[in-house]
């Protein structure tokens, strides 16, 4: 997969609790992606702070996590993030996962600064049914026209 260049810009207070927070892997966060942008927040029991993510692309996120919310909000979910400091208040996002409640589970977005493989949108049962239907059409000599669908 290709490299991603997601940058978290956040004001980190000089307090040791805050400075040390972003040195850990898999830090819990809240991710809000809407028409205003991508906001990442850290809340209780962690020291509260939030910032904006630059370099994100909705199409890339949608390939890796189903969009559970409609309207002007695309994602409002729990996440886990690991970052690498760049300069004052800027961090490169190395790993990121979303927890999507509507499709219970963690969806990896980035690992080691690289986009993860897109997720399959179908359950195992749906894939099996689709294969059976496809076999039925092929068995009857019914073929889809190329370029249609």
N, CA, C and O of each residue as an XYZ file, in Angstrom:
596
protein
N       0.845     -1.173      0.000
C       0.000      0.000      0.000
C       0.894      1.241      0.000
O       2.098      1.158      0.243
N       0.293      2.361     -0.271
C       1.067      3.595     -0.391
C       1.234      4.294      0.948
O       0.451      4.102      1.879
N       2.278      5.111      1.016
C       2.535      5.890      2.215
C       1.474      6.960      2.384
O       0.985      7.533      1.411
N       1.129      7.217      3.625
C       0.191      8.281      3.955
C       0.982      9.388      4.641
O       1.997      9.123      5.285
N       0.532     10.589      4.508
C       1.214     11.702      5.161
C       0.205     12.480      5.997
O      -0.101     13.637      5.712
N      -0.305     11.822      7.031
C      -1.253     12.459      7.923
C      -0.486     13.129      9.057
O       0.346     12.507      9.716
N      -0.781     14.401      9.269
C      -0.098     15.196     10.283
C      -1.118     15.699     11.292
O      -2.123     16.307     10.925
N      -0.849     15.441     12.568
C      -1.674     15.955     13.650
C      -1.036     17.243     14.155
O       0.123     17.251     14.570
N      -1.798     18.327     14.116
C      -1.344     19.606     14.663
C      -2.131     19.842     15.936
O      -3.358     19.930     15.915
N      -1.410     19.944     17.051
C      -2.060     20.032     18.360
C      -1.182     20.844     19.304
O       0.040     20.695     19.311
N      -1.807     21.698     20.095
C      -1.084     22.444     21.123
C      -0.932     21.543     22.337
O      -1.913     21.200     22.996
N       0.294     21.168     22.622
C       0.564     20.296     23.753
C       1.095     21.163     24.893
O       2.174     21.742     24.771
N       0.351     21.263     26.005
C       0.831     22.054     27.142
C       2.183     21.547     27.644
O       2.527     20.380     27.455
N       2.927     22.417     28.271
C       4.277     22.085     28.744
C       4.272     21.086     29.897
O       5.326     20.552     30.241
N       3.137     20.825     30.492
C       3.000     19.885     31.603
C       3.519     18.507     31.188
O       3.236     18.044     30.083
N       4.276     17.853     32.072
C       4.867     16.547     31.789
C       3.815     15.510     31.396
O       4.068     14.672     30.531
N       2.623     15.561     32.031
C       1.570     14.584     31.708
C       1.218     14.636     30.231
O       0.973     13.601     29.612
N       1.191     15.813     29.674
C       0.825     15.997     28.269
C       1.974     15.615     27.350
O       1.773     14.930     26.347
N       3.183     16.060     27.692
C       4.349     15.800     26.851
C       4.591     14.300     26.686
O       4.936     13.833     25.601
N       4.410     13.566     27.758
C       4.675     12.139     27.756
C       3.577     11.345     27.037
O       3.842     10.263     26.513
N       2.376     11.863     27.011
C       1.221     11.157     26.460
C       1.451     10.678     25.034
O       1.138      9.534     24.704
N       1.984     11.531     24.202
C       2.109     11.198     22.784
C       3.349     10.362     22.447
O       3.664     10.160     21.274
N       4.047      9.880     23.471
C       5.184      8.997     23.215
C       4.773      7.524     23.216
O       5.573      6.660     22.854
N       3.544      7.232     23.615
C       3.062      5.855     23.696
C       2.446      5.408     22.375
O       2.040      6.228     21.551
N       2.387      4.098     22.194
C       1.704      3.536     21.030
C       0.259      3.241     21.394
O      -0.038      2.885     22.535
N      -0.643      3.389     20.426
C      -2.039      3.043     20.637
C      -2.744      3.915     21.659
O      -3.523      3.414     22.470
N      -2.482      5.212     21.631
C      -3.119      6.134     22.574
C      -4.594      6.267     22.207
O      -4.911      6.551     21.052
N      -5.512      6.066     23.168
C      -6.935      6.201     22.856
C      -7.299      7.650     22.535
O      -6.793      8.588     23.152
N      -8.186      7.807     21.559
C      -8.597      9.142     21.137
C     -10.027      9.073     20.609
O     -10.591      7.993     20.430
N     -10.594     10.242     20.368
C     -11.903     10.365     19.734
C     -11.663     11.019     18.376
O     -11.019     12.065     18.299
N     -12.169     10.419     17.317
C     -11.991     10.951     15.964
C     -13.332     11.473     15.448
O     -14.342     10.771     15.484
N     -13.322     12.702     14.976
C     -14.503     13.314     14.380
C     -14.105     13.800     12.996
O     -13.277     14.700     12.855
N     -14.706     13.192     11.971
C     -14.444     13.581     10.586
C     -15.764     14.088     10.029
O     -16.744     13.347      9.947
N     -15.777     15.365      9.644
C     -16.988     15.948      9.071
C     -16.600     16.946      7.992
O     -15.443     16.992      7.574
N     -17.550     17.736      7.543
C     -17.283     18.683      6.462
C     -16.305     19.776      6.889
O     -15.725     20.448      6.036
N     -16.112     19.965      8.207
C     -15.143     20.959      8.704
C     -13.717     20.431      8.691
O     -12.772     21.219      8.674
N     -13.541     19.114      8.700
C     -12.199     18.537      8.727
C     -12.149     17.293      9.596
O     -13.174     16.671      9.873
N     -10.950     16.940     10.020
C     -10.685     15.754     10.823
C     -10.096     16.238     12.144
O      -8.961     16.714     12.190
N     -10.875     16.113     13.215
C     -10.452     16.547     14.548
C     -10.189     15.319     15.407
O     -10.992     14.386     15.439
N      -9.051     15.329     16.104
C      -8.687     14.243     16.995
C      -8.602     14.815     18.408
O      -7.917     15.810     18.643
N      -9.309     14.172     19.352
C      -9.343     14.648     20.732
C      -8.909     13.553     21.690
O      -9.131     12.365     21.456
N      -8.293     13.982     22.760
C      -7.914     13.094     23.846
C      -8.722     13.548     25.056
O      -8.702     14.729     25.406
N      -9.426     12.628     25.695
C     -10.343     12.985     26.779
C     -10.054     12.133     28.021
O      -9.203     11.244     28.003
N     -10.785     12.431     29.093
C     -10.626     11.692     30.353
C     -10.638     10.190     30.097
O     -11.438      9.732     29.281
N      -9.820      9.431     30.731
C      -8.933      9.757     31.836
C      -7.607     10.376     31.412
O      -6.764     10.648     32.267
N      -7.400     10.605     30.131
C      -6.177     11.257     29.666
C      -6.315     12.765     29.843
O      -7.429     13.274     29.968
N      -5.205     13.478     29.853
C      -5.305     14.932     29.888
C      -6.025     15.426     28.631
O      -5.663     15.032     27.522
N      -7.038     16.284     28.788
C      -7.821     16.721     27.625
C      -7.053     17.671     26.710
O      -6.453     18.645     27.162
N      -7.084     17.367     25.421
C      -6.526     18.237     24.383
C      -7.043     17.743     23.044
O      -7.452     16.588     22.921
N      -7.026     18.609     22.042
C      -7.472     18.192     20.708
C      -6.756     19.000     19.644
O      -6.245     20.091     19.897
N      -6.734     18.434     18.448
C      -6.064     19.091     17.325
C      -6.656     18.618     16.010
O      -7.571     17.795     15.977
N      -6.118     19.153     14.934
C      -6.615     18.866     13.579
C      -5.621     18.006     12.822
O      -4.407     18.135     12.982
N      -6.163     17.127     11.996
C      -5.351     16.247     11.148
C      -5.351     16.826      9.736
O      -6.407     17.117      9.174
N      -4.162     16.990      9.175
C      -4.022     17.425      7.787
C      -3.544     16.249      6.931
O      -2.921     15.310      7.428
N      -3.850     16.324      5.642
C      -3.391     15.310      4.696
C      -4.327     14.127      4.545
O      -4.018     13.183      3.817
N      -5.473     14.161      5.223
C      -6.404     13.035      5.138
C      -7.253     13.155      3.882
O      -7.443     14.244      3.341
N      -7.759     12.013      3.431
C      -8.635     11.953      2.263
C      -9.816     11.057      2.621
O      -9.633      9.897      2.992
N     -11.016     11.596      2.509
C     -12.208     10.841      2.875
C     -12.284      9.518      2.117
O     -12.642      8.492      2.696
N     -11.954      9.533      0.844
C     -12.019      8.299      0.044
C     -11.102      7.218      0.622
O     -11.464      6.042      0.627
N      -9.931      7.603      1.104
C      -8.996      6.630      1.698
C      -9.543      6.080      3.009
O      -9.411      4.888      3.285
N     -10.161      6.946      3.823
C     -10.752      6.486      5.081
C     -11.904      5.529      4.811
O     -12.015      4.489      5.460
N     -12.768      5.879      3.849
C     -13.939      5.055      3.531
C     -13.563      3.661      3.040
O     -14.316      2.709      3.247
N     -12.413      3.529      2.395
C     -11.965      2.208      1.934
C     -11.585      1.306      3.105
O     -11.594      0.082      2.975
N     -11.255      1.900      4.235
C     -10.718      1.146      5.355
C     -11.666      1.016      6.540
O     -11.462      0.160      7.400
N     -12.695      1.849      6.598
C     -13.674      1.774      7.688
C     -15.035      2.197      7.152
O     -15.147      3.236      6.502
N     -16.066      1.409      7.416
C     -17.398      1.783      6.943
C     -17.858      3.087      7.596
O     -17.593      3.325      8.774
N     -18.538      3.916      6.837
C     -19.040      5.193      7.345
C     -20.359      4.920      8.066
O     -21.348      4.559      7.429
N     -20.380      5.090      9.408
C     -21.581      4.748     10.152
C     -22.578      5.882     10.325
O     -23.723      5.633     10.702
N     -22.178      7.117     10.061
C     -23.011      8.279     10.357
C     -23.336      9.002      9.061
O     -22.513      9.050      8.147
N     -24.526      9.559      8.982
C     -24.926     10.273      7.773
C     -24.865     11.772      7.961
O     -24.381     12.268      8.978
N     -25.360     12.484      6.971
C     -25.374     13.941      7.036
C     -23.993     14.523      6.840
O     -23.206     14.013      6.043
N     -23.695     15.583      7.558
C     -22.403     16.247      7.430
C     -21.304     15.606      8.252
O     -20.154     16.043      8.200
N     -21.648     14.556      9.025
C     -20.644     13.855      9.834
C     -20.356     12.519      9.169
O     -21.273     11.750      8.881
N     -19.089     12.249      8.930
C     -18.707     10.991      8.304
C     -18.310      9.958      9.355
O     -18.750      8.809      9.302
N     -17.476     10.372     10.312
C     -17.058      9.480     11.394
C     -17.110     10.244     12.716
O     -16.703     11.403     12.793
N     -17.609      9.589     13.734
C     -17.502     10.032     15.123
C     -17.272      8.749     15.891
O     -18.222      8.038     16.217
N     -16.017      8.449     16.182
C     -15.707      7.142     16.735
C     -14.498      7.194     17.655
O     -13.721      8.149     17.652
N     -14.369      6.136     18.439
C     -13.161      5.956     19.232
C     -12.048      5.527     18.300
O     -12.286      4.894     17.272
N     -10.832      5.881     18.675
C      -9.690      5.502     17.871
C      -8.495      5.181     18.729
O      -8.517      5.358     19.947
N      -7.459      4.712     18.086
C      -6.149      4.508     18.703
C      -5.133      5.095     17.745
O      -5.205      4.876     16.536
N      -4.180      5.846     18.296
C      -3.212      6.518     17.447
C      -1.810      6.415     18.035
O      -1.633      6.423     19.253
N      -0.825      6.319     17.162
C       0.588      6.413     17.524
C       1.201      7.464     16.612
O       0.945      7.483     15.408
N       2.017      8.344     17.201
C       2.572      9.456     16.428
C       4.079      9.555     16.591
O       4.672      8.955     17.488
N       4.678     10.330     15.698
C       6.110     10.632     15.730
C       6.242     12.152     15.717
O       5.708     12.809     14.823
N       6.948     12.720     16.699
C       7.090     14.178     16.713
C       7.845     14.683     15.483
O       8.830     14.078     15.061
N       7.376     15.795     14.912
C       8.057     16.442     13.791
C       8.726     17.726     14.280
O       9.949     17.864     14.250
N       7.889     18.658     14.728
C       8.379     19.902     15.306
C       7.334     20.378     16.296
O       6.393     19.642     16.591
N       7.469     21.557     16.803
C       6.588     22.058     17.851
C       5.107     21.954     17.474
O       4.631     22.657     16.583
N       4.383     21.059     18.174
C       2.955     20.927     17.974
C       2.533     20.157     16.738
O       1.345     20.122     16.416
N       3.472     19.538     16.037
C       3.143     18.759     14.833
C       3.692     17.352     14.978
O       4.830     17.144     15.397
N       2.843     16.388     14.617
C       3.188     14.984     14.766
C       2.750     14.219     13.530
O       1.646     14.431     13.027
N       3.601     13.335     13.039
C       3.227     12.447     11.940
C       2.486     11.264     12.531
O       2.959     10.645     13.484
N       1.322     10.945     11.972
C       0.548      9.808     12.448
C       1.124      8.542     11.828
O       1.120      8.373     10.608
N       1.619      7.657     12.691
C       2.222      6.410     12.223
C       1.208      5.283     12.150
O       1.206      4.502     11.198
N       0.342      5.197     13.158
C      -0.706      4.178     13.123
C      -2.003      4.799     13.627
O      -2.010      5.669     14.498
N      -3.094      4.319     13.049
C      -4.415      4.830     13.392
C      -5.437      3.732     13.130
O      -5.415      3.086     12.082
N      -6.326      3.530     14.088
C      -7.441      2.593     13.929
C      -8.701      3.269     14.425
O      -8.666      4.062     15.366
N      -9.824      2.948     13.780
C     -11.141      3.423     14.200
C     -11.909      2.246     14.771
O     -11.819      1.131     14.257
N     -12.674      2.491     15.846
C     -13.622      1.497     16.332
C     -14.995      1.948     15.868
O     -15.489      2.996     16.284
N     -15.606      1.155     15.007
C     -16.908      1.502     14.444
C     -17.965      0.662     15.148
O     -17.990     -0.561     15.011
N     -18.837      1.325     15.902
C     -19.830      0.629     16.703
C     -20.890     -0.053     15.842
O     -21.365     -1.133     16.192
N     -21.267      0.565     14.720
C     -22.294     -0.022     13.851
C     -21.825     -1.330     13.206
O     -22.642     -2.188     12.873
N     -20.528     -1.476     13.035
C     -19.907     -2.706     12.519
C     -18.888     -3.098     13.575
O     -17.694     -2.874     13.374
N     -19.313     -3.672     14.688
C     -18.431     -3.778     15.850
C     -17.045     -4.295     15.511
O     -16.870     -5.387     14.970
N     -16.089     -3.483     15.844
C     -14.710     -3.903     15.693
C     -13.785     -2.763     15.329
O     -14.211     -1.656     15.001
N     -12.503     -3.076     15.400
C     -11.452     -2.120     15.049
C     -11.155     -2.216     13.564
O     -11.069     -3.309     13.004
N     -11.002     -1.082     12.944
C     -10.659     -1.006     11.529
C      -9.331     -0.269     11.401
O      -9.275      0.939     11.632
N      -8.264     -0.971     11.039
C      -6.971     -0.299     10.885
C      -6.975      0.628      9.672
O      -7.389      0.243      8.578
N      -6.512      1.842      9.886
C      -6.432      2.845      8.834
C      -4.986      2.967      8.349
O      -4.711      2.896      7.151
N      -4.071      3.151      9.300
C      -2.634      3.264      8.998
C      -1.843      2.318      9.884
O      -2.198      2.098     11.042
N      -0.778      1.763      9.342
C       0.204      1.010     10.116
C       1.574      1.409      9.580
O       1.815      1.350      8.375
N       2.464      1.813     10.472
C       3.816      2.245     10.099
C       3.797      3.341      9.029
O       4.649      3.362      8.141
N       2.824      4.246      9.119
C       2.745      5.370      8.189
C       2.247      5.022      6.800
O       2.331      5.840      5.884
N       1.724      3.803      6.635
C       1.253      3.332      5.337
C      -0.237      2.992      5.438
O      -0.688      2.454      6.449
N      -0.997      3.309      4.386
C      -2.413      2.956      4.357
C      -2.561      1.448      4.460
O      -1.818      0.708      3.814
N      -3.504      0.985      5.258
C      -3.790     -0.453      5.377
C      -4.572     -0.923      4.160
O      -5.083     -0.120      3.379
N      -4.652     -2.232      4.017
C      -5.450     -2.811      2.934
C      -6.910     -2.408      3.124
O      -7.388     -2.368      4.258
N      -7.624     -2.110      2.048
C      -9.062     -1.826      2.172
C      -9.802     -3.031      2.755
O      -9.393     -4.176      2.564
N     -10.889     -2.757      3.464
C     -11.679     -3.836      4.061
C     -12.741     -4.319      3.085
O     -13.192     -3.578      2.212
N     -13.129     -5.572      3.251
C     -14.216     -6.143      2.464
C     -15.530     -5.642      3.041
O     -15.702     -5.612      4.259
N     -16.442     -5.255      2.191
C     -17.726     -4.701      2.637
C     -18.789     -5.765      2.860
O     -19.925     -5.434      3.199
N     -18.443     -7.044      2.677
C     -19.441     -8.104      2.773
C     -19.045     -9.113      3.839
O     -17.861     -9.344      4.084
N     -20.042     -9.707      4.464
C     -19.793    -10.777      5.428
C     -19.449    -12.051      4.664
O     -19.630    -12.130      3.449
N     -18.958    -13.033      5.385
C     -18.633    -14.321      4.761
C     -19.875    -14.950      4.133
O     -19.807    -15.552      3.061
N     -21.013    -14.800      4.818
C     -22.264    -15.349      4.297
C     -22.663    -14.655      2.993
O     -23.101    -15.310      2.048
N     -22.510    -13.328      2.945
C     -22.851    -12.586      1.730
C     -21.937    -12.974      0.573
O     -22.396    -13.114     -0.560
N     -20.652    -13.148      0.851
C     -19.711    -13.550     -0.196
C     -20.072    -14.929     -0.746
O     -20.004    -15.161     -1.953
N     -20.457    -15.847      0.153
C     -20.849    -17.194     -0.278
C     -22.098    -17.123     -1.165
O     -22.156    -17.771     -2.210
N     -23.095    -16.335     -0.747
C     -24.323    -16.188     -1.523
C     -24.027    -15.558     -2.890
O     -24.586    -15.985     -3.900
N     -23.176    -14.574     -2.923
C     -22.813    -13.937     -4.192
C     -22.140    -14.941     -5.129
O     -22.399    -14.943     -6.333
N     -21.276    -15.793     -4.574
C     -20.600    -16.806     -5.392
C     -21.613    -17.808     -5.942
O     -21.508    -18.232     -7.093
N     -22.600    -18.191     -5.112
C     -23.634    -19.122     -5.565
C     -24.473    -18.509     -6.688
O     -24.792    -19.185     -7.666
N     -24.823    -17.252     -6.550
C     -25.607    -16.568     -7.584
C     -24.795    -16.458     -8.865
O     -25.319    -16.683     -9.957
N     -23.537    -16.117     -8.739
C     -22.658    -16.014     -9.910
C     -22.558    -17.373    -10.617
O     -22.608    -17.442    -11.845
N     -22.416    -18.450     -9.833
C     -22.331    -19.790    -10.417
C     -23.637    -20.147    -11.127
O     -23.617    -20.786    -12.179
N     -24.769    -19.738    -10.557
C     -26.069    -19.997    -11.173
C     -26.156    -19.319    -12.535
O     -26.608    -19.930    -13.504
N     -25.731    -18.069    -12.617
C     -25.758    -17.351    -13.892
C     -24.811    -17.997    -14.893
O     -25.167    -18.180    -16.057
N     -23.613    -18.342    -14.450
C     -22.645    -18.956    -15.351
C     -23.146    -20.312    -15.851
O     -22.906    -20.671    -17.004
N     -23.833    -21.061    -15.003
C     -24.356    -22.368    -15.376
C     -25.469    -22.280    -16.417
O     -25.681    -23.238    -17.160
N     -26.164    -21.188    -16.488
C     -27.250    -21.022    -17.449
C     -26.784    -20.333    -18.720
O     -27.576    -20.089    -19.630
N     -25.523    -20.027    -18.776
C     -25.014    -19.352    -19.962
C     -25.337    -17.865    -19.975
O     -25.142    -17.183    -20.981
N     -25.824    -17.382    -18.868
C     -26.112    -15.943    -18.772
C     -24.854    -15.244    -18.295
O     -24.349    -15.516    -17.205
N     -24.378    -14.381    -19.088
C     -23.162    -13.652    -18.738
C     -23.443    -12.180    -18.719
O     -24.204    -11.663    -19.537
N     -22.823    -11.504    -17.774
C     -22.974    -10.056    -17.734
C     -22.188     -9.442    -18.867
O     -21.125     -9.931    -19.250
N     -22.729     -8.362    -19.396
C     -22.002     -7.629    -20.422
C     -20.858     -6.890    -19.767
O     -21.008     -6.328    -18.682
N     -19.731     -6.892    -20.419
C     -18.586     -6.170    -19.884
C     -18.889     -4.691    -19.866
O     -19.500     -4.155    -20.790
N     -18.453     -4.032    -18.795
C     -18.658     -2.604    -18.669
C     -19.989     -2.261    -18.033
O     -20.226     -1.096    -17.715
N     -20.862     -3.231    -17.838
C     -22.152     -2.981    -17.201
C     -22.050     -3.359    -15.720
O     -21.350     -4.312    -15.376
N     -22.712     -2.655    -14.877
C     -22.799     -2.852    -13.425
C     -22.134     -1.823    -12.687
O     -22.123     -1.856    -11.456
